[in-house]
Amino acid sequence: MQNRMFSRIVIFVIAICALATPAISQTNRNLKVVLNLQRLICHDTTERGEDEVYIVVGVKHYNGPTGQFRRPADMPHNNAGYWSMNDGERSNSQFGPYGIDELDVASGHKATLFVTIMEEDGGRPDDWTSRASNILAKVPEKRAQAISEALKDISNIFKLFDIKDTDDVIGSFAVNVENDNGKLKYEYIRGLGVVSQDGGTIVGNNNSVVDKAMRYEFEHDGSKYRGEFYLSLR
């Protein structure tokens, strides 16, 4: 009898403690947002022969730091630093899928990804990262026009006159992301070389339907490419 009474008291105390402990709100969690390239298709290269394609990514956290980097690797004029692509029906006319970057966005915070698709030729200035940081630092929060102008300014970094055969810009765009109490809000913004954009869904792996997506047609520096991108949560 005493043992049964003791058990009931223990259960009662545990229940009271559970009620007194505040639940961890799912709405205050961080979101791990991934920008993915589903496929990049080459219709026309920037010049005769193959294009050596790489991606420059700038990141601006409006509550934190900025940064920039190159994909697949920051290794200019090295096979590991670009994807060889050609037009027509060749086997390397299409590339993807590929995870471009992952952002850790806290609840109530916002960030922008600046994406510039490049073709490697003579190179780029050695101080391109500091120049890009200066541009990103001046961008006001989520203003589409300012972000679009920043994309053009980033592209102009690679057109400095001290390089005889500068790297070509295929196209650019940006994505605003926001963690609204655990819910992802996003906005795609067109940049340089975009002749059309079509948002909504795209065809993913195994013919699956992928949302939070954008399809871009790029025409710039003599090239024609189509890129399909989407956001996912990890």
HUNORFEN-V873935 format. One record per residue. N is the residue number from 1. SS is DSSP state (h for helix, s for strand, l for the rest). Layout:
N_SS ; N_SS
This chain:
1_l ; 2_h ; 3_h ; 4_h ; 5_h ; 6_h ; 7_h ; 8_h ; 9_h ; 10_h ; 11_h ; 12_h ; 13_h ; 14_h ; 15_h ; 16_h ; 17_h ; 18_h ; 19_h ; 20_h ; 21_l ; 22_l ; 23_l ; 24_l ; 25_l ; 26_h ; 27_h ; 28_h ; 29_l ; 30_l ; 31_s ; 32_s ; 33_s ; 34_s ; 35_s ; 36_s ; 37_s ; 38_s ; 39_s ; 40_s ; 41_s ; 42_s ; 43_s ; 44_s ; 45_l ; 46_l ; 47_l ; 48_l ; 49_l ; 50_l ; 51_s ; 52_s ; 53_s ; 54_s ; 55_s ; 56_s ; 57_s ; 58_s ; 59_s ; 60_s ; 61_s ; 62_l ; 63_l ; 64_l ; 65_l ; 66_s ; 67_s ; 68_s ; 69_s ; 70_s ; 71_s ; 72_l ; 73_l ; 74_l ; 75_l ; 76_l ; 77_l ; 78_l ; 79_h ; 80_h ; 81_h ; 82_l ; 83_s ; 84_s ; 85_s ; 86_l ; 87_l ; 88_l ; 89_l ; 90_l ; 91_l ; 92_l ; 93_l ; 94_s ; 95_s ; 96_l ; 97_l ; 98_s ; 99_s ; 100_s ; 101_s ; 102_s ; 103_s ; 104_s ; 105_s ; 106_l ; 107_l ; 108_l ; 109_l ; 110_s ; 111_s ; 112_s ; 113_s ; 114_s ; 115_s ; 116_s ; 117_s ; 118_s ; 119_s ; 120_l ; 121_l ; 122_l ; 123_l ; 124_l ; 125_l ; 126_l ; 127_l ; 128_h ; 129_h ; 130_h ; 131_h ; 132_h ; 133_h ; 134_h ; 135_h ; 136_h ; 137_h ; 138_l ; 139_l ; 140_l ; 141_l ; 142_l ; 143_l ; 144_h ; 145_h ; 146_h ; 147_h ; 148_h ; 149_h ; 150_h ; 151_h ; 152_h ; 153_h ; 154_h ; 155_h ; 156_h ; 157_h ; 158_l ; 159_l ; 160_l ; 161_l ; 162_l ; 163_l ; 164_l ; 165_l ; 166_l ; 167_l ; 168_s ; 169_s ; 170_s ; 171_s ; 172_s ; 173_s ; 174_s ; 175_s ; 176_s ; 177_s ; 178_s ; 179_s ; 180_s ; 181_l ; 182_l ; 183_s ; 184_s ; 185_s ; 186_s ; 187_s ; 188_s ; 189_s ; 190_s ; 191_l ; 192_l ; 193_l ; 194_s ; 195_s ; 196_s ; 197_s ; 198_s ; 199_s ; 200_s ; 201_s ; 202_s ; 203_s ; 204_l ; 205_h ; 206_h ; 207_h ; 208_l ; 209_s ; 210_s ; 211_s ; 212_s ; 213_s ; 214_s ; 215_s ; 216_s ; 217_s ; 218_s ; 219_s ; 220_s ; 221_l ; 222_l ; 223_s ; 224_s ; 225_s ; 226_s ; 227_s ; 228_s ; 229_s ; 230_s ; 231_s ; 232_s ; 233_s ; 234_l
